[in-house]
Each structure stands twice: as C-alpha cells, then as structure tokens.
Amino acid sequence: MHRLLRLAGVLAILCSVSAAGAQAGKFYIVGMGTAPDLITVRGLEVIKKADIILLEQPSEKDYWKGFIGEKEVIYCPHGARVGLGLDPKDIQDPDMRAIVEKNARHREEAVAKIRKAVEEGKIVAALEGGDPMIYGTTFYLEMLPKDFPSEIVPGIGAFQASSAAVKMSPVFGYDTNSVIVTMDDWPGRMDTNEKLMATQTSLVIYSMNLNYPRLFEQLKRNYPASTPVAVVSFAGERDKEKVIHSTVGQFLAEVDYKQLPVDAHTILVGKFLEVGQARHDALMGAKRDIERVHGATPTK
C-alpha cells in the first residue's frame, strides 16, 4: 500500500511538472520598426519563442531573415484588408465581388491557421513594419474570439521615425499643441484632409497613393505659403534615410515628388519644423512656473 501511495505521489509530481512545462499558445502582432535595428527588445523576445511567423509578402522573409531564421512562415497578403466589412452578396459588379470574395478567403484562411496553431499550444507572431496601430493590420483580432490569447507589441512607426529624422517634435507648434496623422482622401471619407487642415495644426501625412497636386492645393488654401514642409524618405534606415525641406507654397515647384520612393516616405507640415519648442504662450508659461515654485507672482 505504501509503495502504491508513493508511486501515485511521483506520478502526480511528474504530471504537474509536465503541465507546467507545456507552452501556452498565443497570437502576437509585432511592430518591427521602420528598420531592422529599430525592433524593440520585447518584439525580439516574442519572435525568438515563436513557432510560426505570419507575413504579408515573401520579400519580408528576406528582409527580416536575421530574426526569422528557419521558423515556419505563413502568409496573408496586405491587400486582404480590401473589402473588409462588405458582404459580397451586396456587390453588383462581378469583378469587384470576385476581389472581395478572394480577400475574404485570405482573411478566413489566415485566422483559421492562427486559431489552430494557438489551440495546439503554439506561438504565432505576425510581423508588421513600423507600428501596427498606425495603418497596420489588426483585423485578425476582430475575427478571433474576444477571449483569444493575444497581444500587440508596439513598434517604432513612420510618425516617430520621421519626427526623429527632422529633429523637431510635431506637438510643439508655437500656438498649437496637437498633431493630425492622416493619409490621402478617398470617396465617402468623412474627415477629409481639407476639414482637418482648417485647424492649421501640425500634419503627418502617410504617402500611400497620395495625390500631390490636390494635397498642396488644399494646403495652400488653409496654411500660409511660408509654412514649412519636410519629406522624409526611408525614415529610420541609417544608410537610406533622406530629408527634403520646402514650404507649402514652393513644394510642387521645388520637389520632384514623382521620384520619391513609393510608400516609403512621409510628409510633415507645420510651424514646428522651424520654431522647435518655442511657445506663443511662453510668458504665461513662465508666470505659471514661477507661481508654482515660489507661490506668488514676482514683483517688479
């Protein structure tokens, strides 16, 4: 009897150790930064323990090969987002309906693979350039159950990398204190760029499919012609990063925008590019600081 009890105890301990050592599955979306050496420590740790890597295109496997190594790779194309939220049955044009149906299959297949792998105790990491929360791909989480084990690891995006490249902070606009991150207009959009420009605050414009003549006609109607503009290409990539300075009034004449790298540049607009951290309300700020420190307004 004592031997049986001891044996049962050993088996219980072994089962406990085995359960503790079993890896719990989880799905990660990892921001990879705008250059391979801008990945975060947390992002690197996730990739190291990942069993499966999810990418948007084969070229990314080569670009991030130093991190991926020989890990299993699956793909879901970037264009799979097109048609998200539409019911194919509501689309009359057969060509458009075919595109929406194809992209829906891509999304469903990717989510099914993620779900199966995680339920088997595997770690799946979807790698995304820049920061996934600014024009990145996160629809996987919307299609998975709400309690599905998942985490987003933020990255250094084009907004941060471009600001670093010009060495000026967009939140300091002399008489403004905010930044609008936007991209080109499209039919049916409510917050069109012209409406956003009415505030004359700092702008960070992502360049996907950007219509430059239209954009700068809008800027000219809302900003003084002397307002500084900077274009940052390949933000964060030490050997490729390039900054071009101009103004709202002179940009189209001075900058050969057709030669800018497609989808690899960002436009920054605003007073912050010249004034730095100087403030229109600097005197009021000084008065408040003196009152805070000394408890009273200084006398003459």
Backbone hydrogen bonds, N-H to C=O, Kabsch-Sander energy under -0.5 kcal/mol:
donor,donor_aa,acceptor,acceptor_aa,energy
5,L,1,M,-2.4
6,R,2,H,-2.6
7,L,3,R,-2.7
8,A,4,L,-2.6
9,G,5,L,-2.3
10,V,6,R,-2.3
11,L,7,L,-2.5
12,A,8,A,-2.2
13,I,9,G,-2.1
14,L,10,V,-2.6
15,C,11,L,-2.4
16,S,12,A,-2.2
17,V,13,I,-2.5
18,S,14,L,-2.4
19,A,15,C,-2.5
20,A,16,S,-2.3
21,G,17,V,-2.0
22,A,18,S,-1.0
26,K,122,K,-1.5
27,F,149,P,-2.3
28,Y,124,V,-3.1
29,I,151,E,-2.1
30,V,28,Y,-0.5
30,V,126,A,-3.2
31,G,29,I,-0.5
31,G,153,V,-2.9
32,M,30,V,-0.5
32,M,128,E,-3.5
33,G,130,G,-1.9
38,L,35,A,-2.4
39,I,36,P,-0.9
40,T,31,G,-0.5
44,L,40,T,-2.2
45,E,41,V,-2.2
46,V,42,R,-2.1
47,I,43,G,-2.2
48,K,44,L,-2.1
49,K,45,E,-1.4
50,A,46,V,-0.8
50,A,47,I,-0.7
51,D,123,I,-2.4
52,I,123,I,-2.2
53,I,72,E,-2.8
54,L,125,A,-2.6
55,L,53,I,-0.5
55,L,74,I,-2.5
60,E,57,Q,-1.5
61,K,57,Q,-0.6
61,K,58,P,-1.1
62,D,58,P,-0.9
63,Y,59,S,-2.1
64,W,60,E,-2.5
65,K,62,D,-1.2
67,F,64,W,-1.8
68,I,64,W,-2.2
69,G,65,K,-2.3
71,K,68,I,-1.7
72,E,51,D,-1.0
74,I,53,I,-2.7
76,C,55,L,-2.3
80,A,77,P,-2.1
81,R,78,H,-1.4
82,V,79,G,-1.8
84,L,81,R,-2.3
86,L,83,G,-2.3
90,D,87,D,-2.6
91,I,88,P,-1.6
92,Q,90,D,-0.6
97,R,93,D,-2.7
98,A,94,P,-2.0
99,I,95,D,-1.7
100,V,96,M,-2.4
101,E,97,R,-2.5
102,K,98,A,-2.3
103,N,99,I,-2.5
104,A,100,V,-2.0
105,R,101,E,-1.9
106,H,102,K,-2.0
107,R,103,N,-2.4
108,E,104,A,-2.6
109,E,105,R,-2.8
110,A,106,H,-2.2
111,V,107,R,-2.5
112,A,108,E,-2.2
113,K,109,E,-2.0
114,I,110,A,-2.3
115,R,111,V,-2.8
116,K,112,A,-2.4
117,A,113,K,-2.4
118,V,114,I,-2.5
119,E,115,R,-2.3
120,E,116,K,-1.1
121,G,118,V,-1.9
122,K,117,A,-2.4
124,V,26,K,-2.4
124,V,122,K,-0.5
125,A,52,I,-2.5
126,A,28,Y,-3.2
126,A,124,V,-0.5
127,L,54,L,-2.1
127,L,125,A,-0.7
128,E,30,V,-2.6
130,G,33,G,-2.7
134,I,131,D,-1.7
135,Y,133,M,-0.6
136,G,132,P,-0.7
138,T,136,G,-0.6
141,L,138,T,-1.4
142,E,138,T,-0.7
143,M,139,F,-1.3
143,M,140,Y,-0.6
144,L,140,Y,-1.3
148,F,145,P,-1.8
150,S,148,F,-0.5
151,E,27,F,-1.8
153,V,29,I,-3.2
153,V,151,E,-0.5
157,G,155,G,-0.8
161,A,157,G,-2.8
162,S,158,A,-2.6
163,S,159,F,-1.7
164,A,160,Q,-2.1
165,A,161,A,-1.8
166,V,162,S,-1.8
167,K,163,S,-0.8
168,M,163,S,-1.3
172,F,169,S,-1.7
173,G,171,V,-1.0
173,G,176,T,-1.8
174,Y,278,A,-0.5
175,D,173,G,-2.8
180,I,202,S,-2.4
181,V,179,V,-0.6
182,T,180,I,-0.6
182,T,204,V,-2.4
184,D,208,M,-0.5
189,R,186,W,-2.1
192,T,190,M,-1.5
195,K,192,T,-0.6
196,L,192,T,-1.8
197,M,193,N,-2.5
198,A,194,E,-0.7
198,A,195,K,-0.7
199,T,196,L,-1.2
200,Q,197,M,-1.9
202,S,178,S,-1.1
203,L,269,V,-2.7
204,V,180,I,-2.6
205,I,267,I,-3.3
206,Y,182,T,-2.9
206,Y,204,V,-0.6
207,S,265,H,-1.0
210,L,207,S,-1.9
212,Y,210,L,-1.0
215,L,211,N,-2.5
216,F,212,Y,-2.7
217,E,213,P,-1.7
218,Q,214,R,-2.0
219,L,215,L,-2.4
220,K,216,F,-2.2
221,R,217,E,-1.2
222,N,218,Q,-0.8
222,N,219,L,-1.0
223,Y,219,L,-3.0
227,T,224,P,-2.1
229,V,246,S,-2.5
230,A,268,L,-2.5
231,V,244,I,-2.6
232,V,230,A,-0.5
232,V,266,T,-2.8
233,S,231,V,-0.6
233,S,242,K,-2.9
234,F,264,A,-3.2
237,E,234,F,-2.0
238,R,236,G,-0.8
240,K,237,E,-1.3
241,E,237,E,-3.1
242,K,233,S,-1.8
244,I,231,V,-2.4
246,S,229,V,-2.9
248,V,227,T,-2.1
249,G,225,A,-2.7
251,F,247,T,-1.8
253,A,250,Q,-0.6
254,E,250,Q,-2.5
255,V,251,F,-3.0
257,Y,255,V,-1.9
259,Q,256,D,-1.9
260,L,257,Y,-1.2
264,A,261,P,-1.9
266,T,232,V,-2.2
267,I,205,I,-2.5
268,L,230,A,-3.0
269,V,203,L,-2.5
270,G,228,P,-2.1
273,L,270,G,-1.4
274,E,271,K,-2.4
275,V,271,K,-2.5
276,G,272,F,-1.4
278,A,275,V,-1.7
280,H,174,Y,-3.4
282,A,279,R,-1.3
285,G,281,D,-2.5
286,A,282,A,-2.4
287,K,283,L,-2.3
288,R,284,M,-2.4
289,D,285,G,-2.1
290,I,286,A,-2.3
291,E,287,K,-2.3
292,R,288,R,-2.3
293,V,289,D,-2.4
294,H,290,I,-3.2
295,G,290,I,-0.5
295,G,291,E,-1.7
